[in-house]
Every structure is written in C-alpha cells, then in structure tokens.
Amino acid sequence: MGNASALDAGSRDVTSQVVKPQGFERGSRRAWIAVFGGLIGAFMAILDIQITNASMKEIQGSLGATLEEGSWIATAYLVAEMIAIPLSGWLSTGLSTRRYLLWTTSAFIIASVLCSLSWNLESMIAFRALQGFFGGALIPLAFRLILEFLPDDKRAIGMALFGVTATFAPSIGPTLGGWLTEQFSWHYLFYINVPPGLLVMAMLAYGLEKKPVLWDKLKNVDLAGIVTMALGMGCLEVVLEEGNRKDWFGSDLIRHLAIIAAVNIALFIWIELRHRTPLVNLRLLGQRDFAISTLAYFLLGMGLFGAIYMIPLYLSQIHNYNPLEIGEVIMWMGFPQLLVLPFVPKLMKRFDGRYLAAFGFSMFSLSYYMNSHMTADFAGQQMIASQIIRALGQPFILVPIGILATMHIKAEENASASTVLNVMRNLGGACGIALVATLTDNLARTHLARLKESIPAVSSYAQDYLAQSANMLQSAGSDPITASAQAQALLGQTMTQQAYIQAYNDVFLIMGGLLLIAVVAVLSIRKPKSG
C-alpha cells in the first residue's frame, strides 16, 4: 500500500510537471522577453515626463494657454503618475500582472493619441492625467518583473537595464521633444508612443503567463488607504510642482493643499501600519538596509531631476538657448552612461556594491561641484564635461542600490518594495525641482540686492560703464536722452544676469553637498553576504 501511494504521488507529480506551461521559468527566453517589454514600457512612461518641456511654448500657443496655465500640462501627468504607482501592486496581483500590464499599456497608447487630438487646455490636462495614470503603472512593474523573472545571478543585468529607463529617458526627453516639434509638430510628442506601445503589448502577451483574476484580492481592497494615498500624494505633488510659481504659502491654494496632503499622508501611514492586507507594506521601512536604500533613491531623484530642470533653465535664461540647443547639451547626461552600463554587472561580482554606489554618488556630487564656479562665459560647451561625469556616475548608483535594497526582501514583498522605491525616486525628483526653483529665485534676489548696494562703492566703474554704453548707443543712432536710459537698462540687465549666475552657482554647490549625504548613507548599509 505504501509503495502504491508513493507511485500515485509520483504519478501526480509527473502529471503536474507535464501539464505546466513551458517557458515561464525564471531566466527563460520568455521571461527575458517579458522583462524587456516591461522596460520599454517604463522607458516610454518616464520619457513622457520630460518630452513636452522643450515644446511647451508651441503647445500653449496652439491651445491658447498662458505660461502659468500651461504648467498644469506637466503637473497633471506627474500627479496622476504618483497616484498610480502605489495602486499597481494591488491591481497587478488581483488582475494578474499580464492582464494589468496589457490593459494599462493599451490605455496609455489611447491616452497618448487623445493628447495629440486635444482641442483646448482643459482637454489636454485631462488626457495628460490619463496618460500619467496609466503610464505610472509601467514603471514599478518593470522593476518588479526584474525581481520576479530573473534569477539572482542575472538581477544585476536587469537593474542595469532598468537604470537606462530611469536615467537615460529623462535626459534625452527634452532633446527628442525639441527635435520632433521642430521637424514635424508637437502632436508627434504623443504619436511616438504608438509603435513602441504596440511592441510592448506583443512582448508582454507572449512573455507573461495567463492567470485567473483573484476576485478575493480585488474585493479585499484597502479603500481607506487608496483614498488617503490619492489625496495625500496628489496634493503633495501639486504643492511641489506649483508652489514656487504661486509664492508657496503666500497662496491660499498651496496652503490648503499642503494641509490636505499632510493630514492624508499621516492617515495613510497609520492605516497601512495597522491594516492586515495593506495597499503598500510600509513595514518594509522598518528594515534598516531597505530604509537606507530608499533614502538613497530619494536623493538620486533629487540629483537627477534637479539637474534636468536647472541646466535647461540656466542655458535659456542666461544664454538664450533654444530647445534643440539645450537638448544637445542635456544629451551628454544620457549617452555616455550607455558605455558604462554593460560593465557594472561584472563589477558587481568583483567589488562591494556599497562602494560602487558610493563612487557613483561621489561622481554625481563632483559634477554638481564642477558647475558651481560659472561665469557669464560659461555656456553649453563648458557644461559638457560635468554632464559626462554625471552620466558616468549614474550607472554605479542604480544597479548596486537596486540589489542592496532588495537583498533581504521576500518574494511576496516585491510589489510593495518596487512601489516604495519608485515613489521615493519620483518624490525626490519633485522635491529636487521645487528646491532648485525656490533657491534659485530667492538667492538671485539676495545677490541682486547686494550688487545694488555695492554700486556706491564702485560708482566710478559704474559711471564709466554707463558712459561707454551711452556713447555706443548714440553712435548706433539713439539720441542722448534715449541712449542714457538704454545704458541704465543694460546695466540693470547685466546686474540681474550676474545675480542669477551667482544663484545658480550656489544651488549647484548645495545640491552637490546633498548628494554627499547619499555617499554616507550607502556606506552605512550592511555588507551583502557573498553569493
């Protein structure tokens, strides 16, 4: 009887192995196709954050929007994306990763086409919000596919590829957007998503296993967590994006949204820590190494998006660069890293990942320091060296940090881990842009006031400048009174330009110092166990 039972059990095991679909094992060809499909989708979603920036004037002109109104085109995408990321874990688990990714990718393509068909500002903002919501799901799920579909010895390669999506996409976004608008029209900023979107759907449909809908998982929803998260994260993103333009807490809108964000985020954290099946498992932050890695991700977002925001602003404001010229400078933050990324997984086998990440953050900090001594002659050509240093440092950050953050994470915690890390990187980017914008404006006003105060001390030089400028303008055809007024206006413009250059120098130095905190943080992570 015992032997018969053993034979029956063996028969059942063999039968189960025979009927199991082939090709879904970790590291198989189908697994890699699924991972690449997810990465292309994430690349599209991150690219669309920045791709409209260089073409905002054309979009605003076509839709009849002012500069301030047009800022909501970018804000709507970011707010919706920030809300979508925490929902991705629950929805992908309940619907199945395959079904959810196919649905959200198809919706992203449709939303992209609708953006190109927008007839006014309101429709554009609505469609951009839809695009951000469906695109936001693609980012954490690409990270999750790497954790779940690749074996441990190939995970570094997956993280390197994810690094391309997270750092290369935003760095070429302005360049690609400016080129498409100049060669065709701004509508192609959205049409461009259709071919790769269809490719992503085909790759995911082939690479991911069909699974039934888990209705119990969908019904057992953390509704209070969803509501408080959406209100908290959505309002916080608006505060960070629009705060500097609306004078921060001098605006009733920003003040009220900040209160709503603070209350709801506090409630969300309290609910998630008490809920048996939380929307996002925030208890992961109780793990020391994961918490430190999350801080590093936040600082990476600050450094990356702060630079992508500040450099175009400097070049357009100080040197009157057009979008395409700005793109030709920013692209140096992206392309050089492609030369380094293939070697990082190999270096991970030879060197401690903590030291590689510390080296990457040090390079990132150095690139900021290189931009902290600018003068009026410091333009795009002079910024290329710092851009290359920044590009070479980025791969040494994302790959090791991704490994270090998830080395103690259980398989069932992958969804929450991916959500937390990607939310913190995006949140770091929003905080970095808000910090850079606010510091630049405030420091420029401070430096301009000091320059005006110094005029009596250097009055002879100022008078000589005014006299020379007036003489030059008179020789160009202006009458003496007009030439004198124009000379004073030129002096004011020169002083304002110098004040902003000094402000940019200060901000670059401050951001470089913040990235040094990340160096200390990653070195404090516990040493990974060999193998």
C-alpha positions as CSV (number, residue, x, y, z in Angstrom):
1,M,0.0,0.0,0.0
2,G,2.8,2.4,0.9
3,N,4.5,1.7,-2.4
4,A,1.2,2.2,-4.3
5,S,0.7,5.5,-2.5
6,A,4.2,6.6,-3.4
7,L,3.6,5.6,-7.0
8,D,0.3,7.5,-7.1
9,A,2.0,10.6,-5.6
10,G,4.8,10.3,-8.1
11,S,2.3,10.0,-11.0
12,R,0.6,13.2,-9.8
13,D,3.9,15.0,-9.6
14,V,4.8,13.9,-13.2
15,T,1.4,14.8,-14.5
16,S,1.6,18.3,-12.9
17,Q,5.0,18.8,-14.5
18,V,3.7,17.7,-17.9
19,V,0.7,20.0,-17.9
20,K,2.6,23.0,-16.6
21,P,3.1,25.6,-19.3
22,Q,6.7,25.6,-20.6
23,G,8.9,28.7,-20.8
24,F,7.7,30.6,-17.7
25,E,10.8,29.7,-15.6
26,R,12.9,32.5,-14.2
27,G,15.6,33.4,-16.7
28,S,14.0,31.7,-19.7
29,R,13.6,33.3,-23.1
30,R,10.0,34.2,-22.4
31,A,11.0,35.7,-19.1
32,W,13.6,37.9,-20.7
33,I,11.1,39.0,-23.4
34,A,8.6,40.0,-20.6
35,V,11.3,41.9,-18.8
36,F,12.4,43.8,-22.0
37,G,8.7,44.5,-22.7
38,G,8.3,46.0,-19.2
39,L,11.5,48.0,-19.5
40,I,10.4,49.6,-22.9
41,G,7.1,50.5,-21.3
42,A,8.8,52.1,-18.3
43,F,11.1,53.9,-20.7
44,M,8.1,55.4,-22.5
45,A,6.4,56.4,-19.3
46,I,9.5,58.2,-17.9
47,L,10.3,59.8,-21.3
48,D,6.9,61.4,-21.4
49,I,7.5,63.2,-18.1
50,Q,10.1,65.4,-19.8
51,I,9.3,65.2,-23.5
52,T,6.8,68.1,-23.5
53,N,9.1,70.5,-21.6
54,A,11.1,71.8,-24.6
55,S,7.9,72.3,-26.7
56,M,5.7,73.9,-24.1
57,K,5.6,77.3,-25.9
58,E,4.3,75.6,-29.1
59,I,1.7,73.6,-27.2
60,Q,0.5,76.6,-25.2
61,G,0.2,78.7,-28.4
62,S,-1.8,76.0,-30.1
63,L,-4.2,75.6,-27.2
64,G,-4.5,79.3,-26.3
65,A,-3.0,78.9,-22.8
66,T,-0.8,81.2,-20.8
67,L,2.6,80.1,-19.4
68,E,1.2,79.6,-15.9
69,E,-1.8,77.6,-17.2
70,G,0.5,75.5,-19.4
71,S,2.4,74.4,-16.4
72,W,-0.6,72.2,-15.5
73,I,0.1,70.1,-18.6
74,A,3.2,68.6,-16.9
75,T,1.7,68.8,-13.4
76,A,-1.3,66.7,-14.4
77,Y,0.9,63.9,-15.7
78,L,3.1,63.8,-12.5
79,V,0.1,63.9,-10.1
80,A,-1.6,61.0,-11.8
81,E,1.6,59.0,-12.1
82,M,2.3,59.5,-8.4
83,I,-1.2,58.2,-7.6
84,A,-0.9,55.2,-10.0
85,I,2.3,53.8,-8.7
86,P,1.0,52.7,-5.2
87,L,-2.1,51.1,-6.8
88,S,0.0,49.0,-9.2
89,G,0.9,46.3,-6.6
90,W,-2.8,45.6,-5.6
91,L,-4.2,45.7,-9.1
92,S,-1.4,43.6,-10.7
93,T,-1.8,41.0,-8.0
94,G,-5.6,40.8,-8.3
95,L,-5.9,41.1,-12.1
96,S,-2.6,39.2,-12.8
97,T,0.5,41.0,-13.9
98,R,-0.1,40.0,-17.6
99,R,-3.7,41.3,-17.7
100,Y,-3.0,44.5,-15.8
101,L,0.1,45.4,-17.9
102,L,-1.8,44.7,-21.2
103,W,-4.7,46.8,-20.1
104,T,-2.7,49.7,-18.8
105,T,-0.4,49.8,-21.8
106,S,-3.3,49.9,-24.3
107,A,-4.9,52.7,-22.2
108,F,-1.6,54.6,-22.2
109,I,-1.5,54.4,-26.0
110,I,-5.1,55.6,-26.3
111,A,-4.4,58.4,-23.8
112,S,-1.3,59.4,-25.9
113,V,-3.4,59.7,-29.1
114,L,-6.0,61.7,-27.3
115,C,-3.4,64.1,-26.1
116,S,-2.4,64.8,-29.7
117,L,-6.1,65.5,-30.5
118,S,-6.6,68.0,-27.7
119,W,-8.7,71.0,-28.7
120,N,-8.2,73.2,-25.6
121,L,-6.2,73.4,-22.4
122,E,-8.8,71.5,-20.3
123,S,-8.9,68.5,-22.6
124,M,-5.1,68.4,-22.8
125,I,-4.8,68.4,-18.9
126,A,-7.4,65.7,-18.7
127,F,-5.8,63.5,-21.3
128,R,-2.3,64.1,-19.8
129,A,-3.7,63.0,-16.4
130,L,-5.0,59.8,-18.0
131,Q,-1.6,59.2,-19.7
132,G,0.3,59.7,-16.4
133,F,-2.1,57.4,-14.5
134,F,-1.7,54.5,-17.0
135,G,2.0,55.2,-17.6
136,G,2.7,55.4,-13.9
137,A,1.9,51.7,-13.5
138,L,4.5,50.7,-16.1
139,I,7.4,52.0,-14.0
140,P,7.2,49.9,-10.8
141,L,6.0,46.8,-12.7
142,A,9.1,46.9,-14.8
143,F,11.2,46.8,-11.6
144,R,9.0,44.0,-10.2
145,L,9.4,41.9,-13.4
146,I,13.2,42.0,-12.9
147,L,12.8,40.8,-9.3
148,E,10.4,38.0,-10.1
149,F,11.5,36.8,-13.6
150,L,15.3,36.9,-13.5
151,P,17.5,34.6,-11.4
152,D,19.7,36.1,-8.7
153,D,22.8,35.9,-10.8
154,K,21.2,37.9,-13.6
155,R,19.5,40.5,-11.4
156,A,22.4,43.0,-11.7
157,I,21.9,42.9,-15.5
158,G,18.2,43.6,-15.1
159,M,19.0,46.5,-12.7
160,A,21.4,47.9,-15.3
161,L,18.7,47.9,-17.9
162,F,16.3,49.5,-15.5
163,G,18.9,52.1,-14.9
164,V,18.7,53.0,-18.6
165,T,15.0,53.7,-18.3
166,A,15.3,55.7,-15.1
167,T,18.2,57.9,-16.0
168,F,18.6,57.9,-19.8
169,A,14.9,58.5,-20.7
170,P,14.6,61.9,-18.8
171,S,18.0,63.0,-20.1
172,I,17.0,62.6,-23.8
173,G,13.4,63.7,-23.3
174,P,14.0,67.4,-24.0
175,T,16.2,66.6,-27.0
176,L,13.8,64.3,-28.6
177,G,10.8,66.5,-27.8
178,G,12.6,69.6,-29.3
179,W,13.6,67.7,-32.5
180,L,10.1,66.2,-33.1
181,T,8.5,69.6,-32.6
182,E,10.9,71.4,-34.9
183,Q,10.9,68.7,-37.6
184,F,7.2,67.8,-37.5
185,S,4.8,69.3,-34.9
186,W,4.2,69.0,-31.1
187,H,1.5,66.4,-31.9
188,Y,4.3,63.9,-32.6
189,L,5.4,64.0,-29.0
190,F,2.4,61.7,-28.4
191,Y,2.1,59.9,-31.7
192,I,5.6,58.5,-31.0
193,N,4.2,56.3,-28.2
194,V,2.1,54.2,-30.5
195,P,4.6,51.9,-32.3
196,P,6.7,51.0,-29.1
197,G,3.4,50.7,-27.1
198,L,2.1,48.0,-29.5
199,L,5.5,46.3,-29.4
200,V,5.3,46.3,-25.6
201,M,1.9,44.7,-25.7
202,A,3.1,41.9,-28.0
203,M,6.1,41.2,-25.9
204,L,4.1,41.1,-22.6
205,A,1.4,39.0,-24.2
206,Y,4.0,36.4,-25.2
207,G,6.3,36.6,-22.2
208,L,3.8,36.6,-19.3
209,E,1.8,33.7,-18.1
210,K,-2.0,33.8,-18.2
211,K,-3.5,33.7,-14.8
212,P,-7.1,33.9,-13.5
213,V,-8.5,37.0,-11.8
214,L,-8.2,36.8,-8.0
215,W,-11.5,38.3,-7.1
216,D,-10.9,37.9,-3.3
217,K,-7.8,40.0,-3.7
218,L,-9.6,42.7,-5.6
219,K,-12.6,42.7,-3.2
220,N,-10.4,42.8,-0.1
221,V,-9.4,46.3,-1.0
222,D,-7.8,48.8,1.4
223,L,-10.2,51.5,0.4
224,A,-9.2,53.9,3.2
225,G,-5.6,53.5,2.1
226,I,-6.4,54.2,-1.5
227,V,-8.4,57.4,-0.7
228,T,-5.9,58.8,1.7
229,M,-3.0,57.9,-0.5
230,A,-4.6,59.6,-3.6
231,L,-5.4,62.7,-1.7
232,G,-2.1,62.9,0.1
233,M,0.2,62.1,-2.8
234,G,-1.8,64.0,-5.3
235,C,-2.0,67.2,-3.3
236,L,1.7,66.9,-2.3
237,E,2.7,66.7,-6.0
238,V,0.7,69.8,-6.8
239,V,2.3,71.7,-3.9
240,L,5.8,70.8,-5.1
241,E,5.1,71.5,-8.8
242,E,3.2,74.7,-8.4
243,G,4.5,76.1,-5.1
244,N,7.3,78.2,-6.4
245,R,5.1,79.7,-9.2
246,K,2.4,80.6,-6.6
247,D,4.7,82.0,-3.9
248,W,4.3,78.9,-1.7
249,F,2.3,79.5,1.5
250,G,1.5,83.0,0.3
251,S,-1.1,81.3,-1.9
252,D,-4.4,80.1,-0.4
253,L,-4.4,77.2,-2.8
254,I,-0.9,75.9,-1.9
255,R,-1.6,76.4,1.8
256,H,-4.9,74.4,1.7
257,L,-3.4,71.7,-0.4
258,A,-0.4,71.4,1.9
259,I,-2.7,70.8,4.9
260,I,-4.8,68.2,3.0
261,A,-1.5,66.5,1.9
262,A,-0.1,66.4,5.4
263,V,-3.3,65.1,7.1
264,N,-3.9,62.4,4.5
265,I,-0.3,61.2,4.3
266,A,-0.2,60.8,8.1
267,L,-3.6,58.9,8.0
268,F,-2.3,56.7,5.1
269,I,0.8,55.7,7.1
270,W,-1.3,55.0,10.2
271,I,-3.8,52.9,8.2
272,E,-1.1,50.9,6.3
273,L,0.7,50.0,9.5
274,R,-2.5,48.7,11.1
275,H,-4.1,47.0,8.1
276,R,-3.7,43.3,7.8
277,T,-3.5,43.5,3.9
278,P,-2.2,47.0,3.3
279,L,-2.2,48.6,-0.1
280,V,1.6,49.2,0.4
281,N,3.5,47.3,3.1
282,L,5.2,50.3,4.8
283,R,6.6,47.9,7.4
284,L,9.4,47.3,4.9
285,L,10.8,50.6,6.0
286,G,11.5,49.0,9.4
287,Q,14.2,47.0,7.7
288,R,17.4,49.1,8.1
289,D,19.0,48.4,4.7
290,F,15.8,48.9,2.8
291,A,15.1,52.2,4.6
292,I,18.7,53.5,3.8
293,S,18.3,52.4,0.2
294,T,15.0,54.3,0.0
295,L,16.8,57.4,1.2
296,A,19.4,56.9,-1.5
297,Y,16.7,56.6,-4.1
298,F,15.1,59.8,-2.9
299,L,18.5,61.7,-3.1
300,L,19.1,60.2,-6.6
301,G,15.7,61.5,-7.7
302,M,16.6,65.0,-6.3
303,G,20.0,65.0,-8.1
304,L,18.8,63.6,-11.4
305,F,15.7,65.7,-11.9
306,G,17.2,68.8,-10.2
307,A,19.9,68.8,-12.9
308,I,17.5,68.1,-15.7
309,Y,15.4,71.1,-14.6
310,M,18.2,73.5,-13.7
311,I,20.6,73.2,-16.7
312,P,17.9,74.0,-19.4
313,L,16.7,76.9,-17.2
314,Y,20.3,78.3,-16.9
315,L,21.0,77.9,-20.6
316,S,17.8,79.5,-21.8
317,Q,17.8,82.3,-19.2
318,I,21.5,83.3,-19.3
319,H,22.5,82.4,-22.9
320,N,19.1,82.4,-24.7
321,Y,19.5,78.8,-25.9
322,N,16.6,77.3,-27.9
323,P,15.1,73.9,-27.1
324,L,17.2,72.0,-29.6
325,E,20.4,73.6,-28.4
326,I,19.5,72.8,-24.8
327,G,18.9,69.2,-25.9
328,E,22.3,68.9,-27.5
329,V,23.8,69.8,-24.1
330,I,21.5,67.6,-21.9
331,M,22.0,64.5,-24.1
332,W,25.6,64.3,-22.7
333,M,23.9,63.3,-19.4
334,G,22.5,60.3,-21.1
335,F,24.6,58.7,-23.9
336,P,27.9,58.2,-22.1
337,Q,26.2,56.0,-19.5
338,L,25.4,53.5,-22.2
339,L,29.1,52.8,-22.5
340,V,29.4,52.1,-18.8
341,L,26.2,50.2,-18.0
342,P,27.3,46.8,-19.6
343,F,30.3,46.7,-17.3
344,V,28.5,47.4,-14.0
345,P,27.0,43.9,-13.5
346,K,30.5,42.4,-13.9
347,L,32.0,44.9,-11.5
348,M,29.2,43.9,-9.0
349,K,30.8,40.4,-8.9
350,R,34.2,41.8,-8.1
351,F,33.5,44.7,-5.8
352,D,31.3,45.5,-2.9
353,G,28.1,47.1,-4.2
354,R,28.1,49.7,-1.4
355,Y,31.5,51.1,-2.6
356,L,30.3,51.2,-6.2
357,A,27.2,53.1,-5.2
358,A,29.3,55.5,-3.1
359,F,31.6,56.0,-6.1
360,G,28.6,56.8,-8.3
361,F,27.1,59.3,-5.8
362,S,30.6,60.9,-5.5
363,M,30.8,61.3,-9.2
364,F,27.3,62.8,-9.2
365,S,28.3,65.2,-6.5
366,L,31.5,66.2,-8.3
367,S,29.5,67.0,-11.5
368,Y,27.4,69.5,-9.5
369,Y,30.6,71.0,-7.9
370,M,32.0,71.5,-11.4
371,N,29.0,73.7,-12.2
372,S,29.4,75.8,-9.1
373,H,32.0,78.2,-10.5
374,M,30.3,79.5,-13.6
375,T,30.7,82.9,-15.1
376,A,28.9,84.8,-17.9
377,D,31.1,82.9,-20.4
378,F,30.1,79.5,-19.1
379,A,27.7,78.1,-21.7
380,G,26.8,74.8,-23.2
381,Q,30.2,73.7,-24.4
382,Q,31.7,74.3,-20.9
383,M,28.9,72.2,-19.3
384,I,29.6,69.1,-21.3
385,A,32.5,67.9,-19.1
386,S,30.3,67.9,-16.0
387,Q,27.5,66.2,-17.9
388,I,29.8,63.4,-18.8
389,I,30.9,63.0,-15.2
390,R,27.3,62.9,-14.2
391,A,26.5,60.3,-16.8
392,L,29.4,58.1,-15.9
393,G,28.3,58.1,-12.2
394,Q,24.7,57.2,-12.6
395,P,25.1,53.5,-13.6
396,F,27.2,53.0,-10.5
397,I,24.2,54.1,-8.4
398,L,21.1,52.5,-9.8
399,V,22.4,48.9,-10.2
400,P,24.0,48.4,-6.8
401,I,21.2,50.3,-4.9
402,G,18.6,48.1,-6.6
403,I,20.4,45.0,-5.5
404,L,21.2,46.3,-2.0
405,A,17.6,47.5,-1.4
406,T,16.0,44.1,-2.3
407,M,18.6,41.6,-1.0
408,H,16.5,40.9,2.2
409,I,13.1,41.3,0.5
410,K,10.8,38.2,0.4
411,A,9.1,37.3,-2.9
412,E,5.7,38.3,-1.6
413,E,7.1,41.8,-0.7
414,N,8.3,42.5,-4.2
415,A,5.3,44.6,-5.2
416,S,5.5,46.8,-2.1
417,A,9.3,47.2,-2.4
418,S,9.0,48.2,-6.0
419,T,6.2,50.7,-5.2
420,V,8.1,52.3,-2.3
421,L,11.4,52.7,-4.2
422,N,9.8,54.2,-7.3
423,V,7.6,56.5,-5.4
424,M,10.6,57.8,-3.4
425,R,12.6,58.4,-6.5
426,N,9.7,60.3,-8.1
427,L,9.1,62.2,-4.9
428,G,12.8,63.0,-4.7
429,G,12.6,64.4,-8.2
430,A,9.6,66.6,-7.4
431,C,11.3,67.8,-4.2
432,G,14.5,68.5,-6.1
433,I,12.8,70.6,-8.7
434,A,10.9,72.5,-6.1
435,L,14.0,73.1,-4.0
436,V,16.1,74.2,-7.0
437,A,13.4,76.6,-8.4
438,T,12.9,78.2,-5.0
439,L,16.5,78.5,-4.0
440,T,17.4,80.0,-7.4
441,D,14.8,82.7,-7.2
442,N,15.5,83.6,-3.6
443,L,19.3,83.6,-3.9
444,A,19.1,85.6,-7.1
445,R,17.1,88.3,-5.3
446,T,19.6,88.3,-2.5
447,H,22.6,88.6,-4.8
448,L,20.9,91.4,-6.8
449,A,20.2,93.4,-3.6
450,R,23.9,93.0,-2.7
451,L,25.0,94.1,-6.2
452,K,22.8,97.2,-5.9
453,E,24.2,98.0,-2.5
454,S,27.8,97.8,-3.9
455,I,27.2,100.4,-6.7
456,P,28.2,103.4,-4.5
457,A,31.4,101.7,-3.6
458,V,32.2,101.1,-7.3
459,S,30.5,104.2,-8.6
460,S,33.4,105.3,-10.8
461,Y,33.3,101.9,-12.6
462,A,29.5,102.1,-13.0
463,Q,29.7,105.6,-14.4
464,D,32.4,104.5,-16.9
465,Y,30.2,101.6,-18.0
466,L,27.1,103.9,-18.4
467,A,29.2,106.4,-20.4
468,Q,30.7,103.8,-22.7
469,S,27.3,102.2,-23.3
470,A,25.6,105.5,-23.9
471,N,28.3,106.5,-26.4
472,M,28.0,103.2,-28.2
473,L,24.2,103.6,-28.4
474,Q,24.5,107.2,-29.6
475,S,26.8,106.1,-32.4
476,A,24.2,103.5,-33.3
477,G,21.6,106.3,-33.9
478,S,20.0,106.9,-30.5
479,D,19.6,110.5,-29.1
480,P,21.5,111.3,-25.9
481,I,18.4,111.0,-23.6
482,T,17.3,107.7,-25.0
483,A,20.9,106.4,-25.1
484,S,21.3,107.2,-21.4
485,A,18.1,105.4,-20.5
486,Q,19.1,102.4,-22.6
487,A,22.5,102.3,-20.9
488,Q,20.9,102.2,-17.5
489,A,18.6,99.4,-18.6
490,L,21.7,97.5,-19.9
491,L,23.4,97.9,-16.5
492,G,20.3,96.6,-14.8
493,Q,20.2,93.6,-17.1
494,T,23.9,92.9,-16.5
495,M,23.4,93.0,-12.7
496,T,20.4,90.7,-12.9
497,Q,22.3,88.2,-15.1
498,Q,25.2,88.3,-12.6
499,A,22.9,87.8,-9.7
500,Y,21.3,84.7,-11.3
501,I,24.7,83.2,-12.3
502,Q,25.8,83.5,-8.6
503,A,22.5,82.0,-7.5
504,Y,22.9,79.0,-9.9
505,N,26.5,78.5,-8.6
506,D,25.1,78.4,-5.0
507,V,22.4,76.0,-5.9
508,F,24.8,73.6,-7.8
509,L,27.0,73.6,-4.7
510,I,24.1,72.9,-2.3
511,M,22.8,70.0,-4.5
512,G,26.4,68.6,-4.6
513,G,26.5,68.7,-0.8
514,L,23.2,66.9,-0.5
515,L,24.4,64.1,-2.7
516,L,27.3,63.6,-0.3
517,I,24.7,62.5,2.3
518,A,23.9,59.7,-0.1
519,V,27.5,58.6,-0.1
520,V,27.5,58.3,3.7
521,A,24.1,56.5,3.6
522,V,25.0,53.8,1.2
523,L,28.3,53.1,3.1
524,S,26.2,52.5,6.2
525,I,24.3,49.6,4.6
526,R,25.3,46.2,6.0
527,K,27.8,44.3,3.9
528,P,26.0,41.9,1.5
529,K,26.6,38.2,2.1
530,S,28.8,36.6,-0.5
531,G,26.8,34.8,-3.2
